[in-house]
Amino acid sequence: MPEPTERFQHQIEIGDVAALDEARLEIQRSIAVGGLDDEQIAARRYDWAYLNWRVSNIVRASDRKRGKALLKEAEQQLDLLLEREPDNAEAHALKGTVIGDRITGALSGALLGRKSSASHKQALELAPENPRVALLRGVGFYYTPKTFGGGSDVAEEELRRAVELFGRQPDGTNWPNWGRTDAFAWLGIVLTDRGAVDEARSLYQRALALQPENVWIRDELLPSLSE
């Protein structure tokens, strides 16, 4: 089965939840039917978790319950993957973000924040030059209070590093290879908060040059700069 980045990147850009749900079901069926070796199953579990995370980002504002269930399922799949591949930095990084996205307040922050940080730390130790590790770690810093090691300063530093690392990544890199557009977007969000609107606008425009139909950036982030 072709990788999600090849088959479903456009559906992610435009927020086509129905198509992404079908993709998720296809991955689940491929595991259930059998005939895959352990490495292929591990790869499918990553794909499943990745698509769950993307769908959760789209739906959780309108359907918090479903968004939360998708994240829990994603964490389960990543745990199964990591049982087989404990040194998979991509899985550790995504798991850290999936856990972090489940935080909704002080109580859940206390319960899940440390667990999320541990996953990001493990990913960094395993693959310090991986651009997605830097991206997801930077986003985590953005949502982490300064008293717990986060804040806009460290978020900006790590997201700038992510943009730099993506710039070194050659075209045609094997999957997982997503995140370049996300890095531009999240760095733009941090800079907007800090009042650097012109640089944020430039980053959003660079992102749209890669994904012109990305509804999050085109219809939300970029217009917000004029408000």
C-alpha positions in Angstrom: 0.0 0.0 0.0 1.5 3.4 -0.9 2.4 5.6 2.0 -0.2 8.0 3.4 2.0 11.0 2.4 1.6 9.9 -1.2 -2.0 8.9 -1.2 -3.6 11.2 1.3 -1.6 14.3 1.7 -4.2 16.3 -0.3 -7.0 15.0 1.9 -5.0 16.1 4.9 -4.6 19.6 3.4 -8.3 20.1 2.6 -9.5 18.4 5.8 -11.4 15.5 4.1 -12.3 13.5 7.1 -14.3 10.9 5.2 -11.4 10.0 3.0 -9.0 9.9 5.9 -11.3 7.7 7.9 -11.4 5.3 4.9 -7.6 5.3 4.8 -7.5 4.4 8.5 -9.9 1.5 7.9 -7.8 0.3 5.0 -4.8 0.2 7.2 -6.7 -1.6 10.0 -7.9 -4.2 7.5 -4.4 -4.8 6.1 -3.2 -5.7 9.6 -6.3 -7.8 10.4 -6.2 -9.8 7.2 -2.7 -11.0 7.8 0.1 -11.7 5.3 2.3 -8.9 6.5 5.7 -9.4 8.2 6.5 -7.7 11.5 8.3 -4.8 9.9 5.3 -4.1 7.6 2.9 -4.3 10.5 5.0 -1.8 12.5 5.0 0.6 9.5 1.2 0.3 9.3 0.8 1.0 13.0 2.7 4.2 12.5 0.5 5.2 9.5 -2.6 4.4 11.6 -1.4 6.6 14.5 -0.4 9.4 12.1 -3.7 9.5 10.4 -5.6 9.3 13.7 -3.6 12.3 14.9 -4.3 14.3 11.7 -8.1 13.5 11.9 -8.1 14.4 15.6 -6.7 17.8 14.8 -9.5 18.4 12.3 -12.4 17.2 14.4 -11.6 17.8 18.1 -12.9 21.4 18.1 -16.4 20.2 17.1 -16.3 16.7 18.5 -14.0 16.6 21.6 -15.0 13.0 22.5 -14.1 11.6 19.1 -10.8 13.6 19.0 -9.8 12.2 22.4 -10.7 8.6 21.3 -8.6 9.0 18.1 -5.6 10.1 20.2 -5.9 7.2 22.6 -6.1 4.8 19.8 -3.0 6.4 18.2 -1.1 6.0 21.4 -2.1 2.3 21.6 -0.8 1.7 18.1 2.5 3.5 18.8 3.0 1.5 22.0 2.5 -1.7 20.0 5.0 -0.4 17.4 7.5 0.5 20.1 7.3 -3.0 21.7 8.9 -4.2 18.5 11.0 -1.2 17.6 12.0 0.5 20.9 14.5 2.7 19.1 12.0 4.1 16.6 12.5 7.9 17.1 9.6 8.8 14.7 7.2 6.8 16.9 8.5 8.3 20.1 8.2 11.8 18.8 4.6 11.2 17.5 3.7 9.5 20.7 4.9 12.5 22.7 2.6 14.8 20.6 -0.4 12.5 20.7 -0.1 12.4 24.5 0.4 16.1 24.8 -2.7 16.8 22.6 -4.8 14.9 25.2 -4.0 17.6 27.8 -7.0 19.8 28.5 -6.2 21.4 31.8 -4.1 21.4 34.9 -5.1 17.9 36.1 -4.5 16.2 32.8 -1.4 18.3 32.3 0.1 16.9 35.6 -0.8 13.4 34.5 0.3 13.5 30.9 2.8 16.3 30.6 5.7 14.4 32.1 4.9 11.3 29.9 4.8 13.5 26.8 8.1 15.2 27.6 9.7 11.8 28.3 8.7 10.6 24.8 10.0 13.7 23.2 13.3 13.4 25.1 13.7 9.8 24.0 13.1 10.8 20.4 15.7 13.5 20.6 18.3 11.2 22.1 17.7 8.7 19.3 17.6 11.1 16.4 18.8 14.6 17.3 18.9 15.7 13.7 15.5 14.4 12.7 13.3 17.4 11.5 10.0 15.9 12.8 11.6 15.3 16.2 12.5 19.0 16.4 9.1 20.0 15.0 7.0 18.1 17.4 9.3 18.9 20.3 9.0 22.6 19.4 5.2 22.5 19.3 5.3 20.8 22.7 7.3 23.6 24.1 4.8 26.1 22.8 2.1 24.5 25.0 4.3 23.9 28.0 4.4 26.6 30.7 7.8 28.2 31.3 7.9 26.8 34.8 8.0 23.3 33.3 10.7 24.1 30.7 8.5 25.4 27.8 7.5 28.8 26.6 7.7 30.8 23.4 11.5 31.3 23.6 12.4 27.6 23.5 9.6 26.9 21.1 10.9 29.4 18.6 14.4 28.1 18.9 13.4 24.5 18.4 11.0 25.3 15.5 13.7 27.3 13.8 15.9 24.3 14.1 13.2 22.2 12.6 12.9 24.5 9.6 16.6 24.3 9.1 16.6 20.5 9.3 13.8 20.2 6.8 15.9 22.5 4.5 18.7 19.9 4.6 16.3 17.0 3.8 16.6 16.1 0.1 13.5 15.7 -2.1 12.2 12.1 -2.4 13.1 11.2 1.2 11.4 7.9 2.3 8.4 8.0 4.5 8.0 9.3 7.1 8.8 12.6 5.3 5.9 14.9 6.4 6.2 18.1 8.4 7.9 20.8 6.4 4.7 22.8 6.0 3.9 22.2 9.6 7.2 23.6 10.7 6.6 26.9 8.7 3.1 27.1 10.2 4.0 26.6 13.8 7.0 28.9 13.7 4.6 31.5 12.2 2.2 31.0 15.1 5.0 31.5 17.6 6.2 34.6 15.8 2.7 36.0 15.5 2.4 35.8 19.3 5.6 37.6 19.6 4.5 40.4 17.2 6.7 39.4 14.3 3.8 39.6 11.9 5.8 40.2 8.7 8.0 37.1 9.2 5.0 35.0 10.2 3.3 36.1 6.9 6.4 35.1 4.9 6.4 31.7 6.6 2.7 31.1 5.9 3.3 32.0 2.3 6.2 29.6 2.0 4.0 26.9 3.4 1.2 27.7 0.9 3.7 27.5 -1.9 4.2 23.8 -0.9 0.5 23.1 -0.1 -1.8 25.8 -1.8 -4.9 24.1 -0.5 -3.9 23.7 3.1 -7.1 25.1 4.7 -5.6 25.6 8.1 -3.0 28.0 6.8 -4.9 29.5 3.9 -8.2 30.0 5.7 -7.2 30.4 9.4 -3.6 31.4 10.0 -2.9 33.8 7.2 -6.2 35.7 7.5 -5.7 36.0 11.2 -2.7 38.3 10.6 -5.1 41.0 9.2 -7.4 41.0 12.2 
